[in-house]
Amino acid sequence: MTVKKTSSTSKGAKPDGRGQGAVRVYEALRQDILSLDIPPGELLDEVQIGRRFHLSRSPVREALIRLASEGLVKTLPNKSTMVAPLNLEEFPAYIDSLDLVQRATTRLAAQLRSAGDLAEINARQAAFEAALEARDVLAMIESNREFHLAISQAAQNRYLHQFHARLLDEGRRFLRLYFRSFDDSLPPEFRDEHAQMIEAIERQDADLAERRAHEHTLQVSNRFLEYLAKRRTADIAVAVSA
């Protein structure tokens, strides 16, 4: 694993407590993994991580356990740790599951939402739009998650809500590649998709809300697959000497 420098603890500074150190390692590694700065499948060396943060191995292990609980790292049989692979073969099954749960939760939200639910959904959308304007990709990923979870919260079904949260968490690195396909932004026509979902929920039009949710998931899926299929060398003429 490539050891990154960190400015959070200067050389010779008094190390923070074990609990604070574990949180610091967790937050930094989580950011590196979600941004794909540490790629899927890379081994994580506890000693190197400890040196990076000027910490012992105990808080590093605590941080790795927390990351493992989120599915971002995996413990191997030899007790070493690696960044969880990004299994592209599972993407079709993943997007099918996400599509079904988002259609269900958005439909139910349109039927059952309260004024408080609408306020929360709009607040989460405002945070997402702010992240877009700042071109803060990690904030875009997190605020997108919170927007969709505000909708599933309004659906008043904790089983769907919990499953939705799990799917969104597992898909964060897929979403990172999705935003990368737009150069870490979104074109105007795609920025309106959340607003269209909100409008349908506000109108309590369940059929329209479900359709908007399906169209949104389909667009993300198609764009992601287009990005993976993109070839940058197809039009390059390579001279072959005789």
C-alpha positions as CSV (number, residue, x, y, z in Angstrom):
1,M,0.0,0.0,0.0
2,T,1.2,3.5,-0.8
3,V,1.8,5.4,2.3
4,K,0.3,8.9,2.2
5,K,1.5,11.9,4.1
6,T,-1.0,13.5,6.5
7,S,-1.0,16.9,8.0
8,S,-3.4,16.0,10.9
9,T,-0.5,15.2,13.2
10,S,2.7,17.0,12.8
11,K,6.0,15.3,13.5
12,G,6.8,15.2,17.1
13,A,3.3,16.2,18.1
14,K,1.7,14.5,21.1
15,P,-0.4,11.6,19.7
16,D,-4.1,11.7,20.4
17,G,-6.0,9.1,22.4
18,R,-6.7,5.6,21.1
19,G,-10.4,6.4,20.4
20,Q,-9.6,9.6,18.6
21,G,-6.8,8.0,16.7
22,A,-9.1,5.2,15.5
23,V,-11.7,7.7,14.3
24,R,-9.0,9.7,12.5
25,V,-7.7,6.6,10.7
26,Y,-11.2,5.4,9.9
27,E,-12.2,8.7,8.3
28,A,-9.0,9.1,6.3
29,L,-9.0,5.5,5.0
30,R,-12.7,5.7,4.2
31,Q,-12.2,8.8,2.2
32,D,-9.2,7.2,0.3
33,I,-11.2,4.0,-0.4
34,L,-14.4,5.8,-1.5
35,S,-12.4,8.2,-3.8
36,L,-10.6,5.2,-5.2
37,D,-7.3,6.7,-4.2
38,I,-6.7,3.3,-2.6
39,P,-7.9,0.9,-5.3
40,P,-10.1,-2.2,-4.8
41,G,-8.1,-5.2,-3.9
42,E,-5.1,-3.4,-2.4
43,L,-3.5,-4.8,0.7
44,L,-3.5,-2.6,3.8
45,D,-0.4,-2.8,5.9
46,E,-1.2,-2.0,9.6
47,V,2.4,-1.0,10.3
48,Q,2.5,1.4,7.4
49,I,-0.9,2.9,8.4
50,G,0.4,3.3,12.0
51,R,3.4,5.2,10.7
52,R,1.3,7.4,8.6
53,F,-0.8,8.5,11.5
54,H,1.9,8.1,14.3
55,L,-0.3,5.5,16.0
56,S,0.1,2.0,17.4
57,R,-1.6,-0.9,15.7
58,S,-4.5,-1.1,18.2
59,P,-6.4,2.0,16.9
60,V,-5.5,1.0,13.3
61,R,-7.2,-2.3,13.9
62,E,-10.2,-0.6,15.4
63,A,-10.5,1.5,12.3
64,L,-10.2,-1.5,10.0
65,I,-12.9,-3.4,11.9
66,R,-15.2,-0.4,11.4
67,L,-14.4,-0.3,7.7
68,A,-15.0,-4.0,7.4
69,S,-18.5,-3.6,9.0
70,E,-19.3,-1.2,6.1
71,G,-18.1,-3.7,3.6
72,L,-15.1,-1.4,2.5
73,V,-12.3,-3.8,3.6
74,K,-12.1,-7.6,4.0
75,T,-10.0,-9.7,6.4
76,L,-8.2,-12.5,4.6
77,P,-7.6,-16.0,6.0
78,N,-4.0,-15.1,6.9
79,K,-5.4,-12.2,9.0
80,S,-4.2,-9.5,6.6
81,T,-6.6,-6.9,5.3
82,M,-7.4,-5.7,1.8
83,V,-9.7,-3.1,0.3
84,A,-12.9,-4.9,-0.8
85,P,-12.9,-5.8,-4.5
86,L,-15.3,-3.9,-6.8
87,N,-17.0,-6.9,-8.4
88,L,-18.2,-5.6,-11.7
89,E,-19.8,-9.0,-12.5
90,E,-22.3,-8.3,-9.7
91,F,-23.3,-4.9,-11.0
92,P,-26.4,-6.1,-13.0
93,A,-27.8,-7.8,-9.9
94,Y,-26.9,-4.9,-7.8
95,I,-28.7,-2.3,-10.0
96,D,-31.7,-4.6,-10.3
97,S,-32.0,-4.7,-6.5
98,L,-31.5,-0.9,-6.2
99,D,-34.1,-0.2,-8.9
100,L,-36.7,-2.4,-7.2
101,V,-36.2,-0.9,-3.7
102,Q,-36.0,2.7,-4.9
103,R,-39.2,2.2,-6.9
104,A,-40.9,0.8,-3.9
105,T,-39.7,3.3,-1.4
106,T,-40.4,6.3,-3.7
107,R,-43.9,5.1,-4.4
108,L,-44.6,4.6,-0.7
109,A,-43.1,7.9,0.1
110,A,-45.6,9.6,-2.3
111,Q,-48.4,7.9,-0.6
112,L,-47.4,8.3,3.1
113,R,-45.1,11.3,3.3
114,S,-45.7,14.0,5.9
115,A,-44.8,17.7,5.9
116,G,-41.8,16.9,8.0
117,D,-40.7,14.2,5.6
118,L,-40.9,16.7,2.7
119,A,-38.8,19.2,4.6
120,E,-36.2,16.6,5.3
121,I,-36.1,15.4,1.7
122,N,-35.7,19.0,0.4
123,A,-33.0,19.7,3.0
124,R,-31.0,16.7,1.8
125,Q,-31.5,17.7,-1.8
126,A,-30.2,21.2,-1.0
127,A,-27.1,19.6,0.5
128,F,-26.6,17.5,-2.6
129,E,-26.9,20.6,-4.8
130,A,-24.3,22.4,-2.7
131,A,-21.9,19.5,-3.1
132,L,-22.4,19.6,-6.8
133,E,-21.6,23.3,-6.9
134,A,-18.5,22.8,-4.9
135,R,-17.5,19.8,-7.0
136,D,-16.9,17.9,-3.8
137,V,-17.2,14.3,-5.0
138,L,-17.3,12.6,-1.6
139,A,-19.9,15.1,-0.4
140,M,-21.9,14.4,-3.5
141,I,-21.8,10.6,-2.8
142,E,-22.8,11.1,0.9
143,S,-25.5,13.7,0.2
144,N,-26.9,11.5,-2.6
145,R,-27.2,8.7,-0.1
146,E,-28.9,10.9,2.5
147,F,-31.3,12.2,-0.1
148,H,-32.5,8.7,-1.1
149,L,-32.6,7.5,2.5
150,A,-34.8,10.5,3.4
151,I,-37.2,9.2,0.8
152,S,-37.1,5.7,2.1
153,Q,-37.6,7.0,5.7
154,A,-40.8,8.7,4.4
155,A,-42.0,5.3,3.1
156,Q,-42.4,4.2,6.7
157,N,-41.1,0.7,6.2
158,R,-38.0,0.0,8.3
159,Y,-37.1,-3.2,6.4
160,L,-37.1,-1.5,3.1
161,H,-35.2,1.4,4.7
162,Q,-32.5,-0.8,6.1
163,F,-32.1,-2.7,2.9
164,H,-31.9,0.5,0.9
165,A,-29.2,1.8,3.2
166,R,-27.2,-1.3,2.7
167,L,-27.5,-1.1,-1.1
168,L,-26.5,2.6,-1.1
169,D,-23.5,1.8,1.1
170,E,-22.3,-1.0,-1.2
171,G,-22.7,1.1,-4.3
172,R,-20.7,4.1,-3.1
173,R,-17.7,3.2,-5.2
174,F,-19.8,2.5,-8.3
175,L,-21.2,6.0,-7.8
176,R,-17.7,7.4,-7.6
177,L,-17.1,6.1,-11.1
178,Y,-20.4,7.4,-12.2
179,F,-19.5,11.0,-11.2
180,R,-16.0,10.5,-12.7
181,S,-17.7,9.9,-16.0
182,F,-19.0,13.4,-15.8
183,D,-15.6,14.9,-14.8
184,D,-16.9,15.0,-11.2
185,S,-20.0,17.1,-11.9
186,L,-23.4,16.5,-13.4
187,P,-24.9,18.0,-16.6
188,P,-28.1,20.2,-16.0
189,E,-30.5,17.6,-17.5
190,F,-29.4,15.0,-14.8
191,R,-29.4,17.5,-12.0
192,D,-33.2,17.8,-12.4
193,E,-33.9,14.1,-11.7
194,H,-34.0,14.4,-7.9
195,A,-36.2,17.5,-8.2
196,Q,-38.6,15.5,-10.4
197,M,-38.8,12.8,-7.8
198,I,-39.5,15.4,-5.1
199,E,-42.3,17.0,-7.2
200,A,-44.0,13.6,-7.7
201,I,-43.8,12.9,-3.9
202,E,-45.1,16.3,-3.1
203,R,-48.1,15.8,-5.4
204,Q,-48.6,12.3,-3.9
205,D,-48.6,10.9,-7.4
206,A,-47.4,7.3,-6.6
207,D,-47.3,6.1,-10.2
208,L,-45.2,9.1,-11.3
209,A,-42.9,8.9,-8.3
210,E,-42.2,5.2,-9.0
211,R,-41.6,6.0,-12.7
212,R,-39.2,8.9,-11.8
213,A,-37.3,6.6,-9.5
214,H,-37.0,3.9,-12.1
215,E,-35.8,6.4,-14.8
216,H,-33.2,7.8,-12.3
217,T,-31.7,4.4,-11.5
218,L,-31.8,3.4,-15.2
219,Q,-29.9,6.6,-16.2
220,V,-27.2,6.0,-13.6
221,S,-26.9,2.4,-14.7
222,N,-26.6,3.2,-18.4
223,R,-24.1,6.0,-17.8
224,F,-21.9,3.7,-15.6
225,L,-21.9,1.0,-18.3
226,E,-21.1,3.5,-21.0
227,Y,-18.1,4.7,-18.9
228,L,-16.8,1.2,-18.5
229,A,-17.1,0.5,-22.2
230,K,-15.3,3.8,-23.2
231,R,-12.2,3.2,-25.3
232,R,-9.7,6.0,-25.6
233,T,-7.4,4.4,-28.3
234,A,-9.9,3.2,-30.9
235,D,-9.1,6.1,-33.3
236,I,-5.3,6.0,-32.9
237,A,-3.4,4.8,-36.0
238,V,-0.4,2.8,-34.9
239,A,2.3,2.6,-37.6
240,V,3.8,-0.9,-38.0
241,S,7.2,-1.0,-39.5
242,A,7.9,-3.6,-42.2
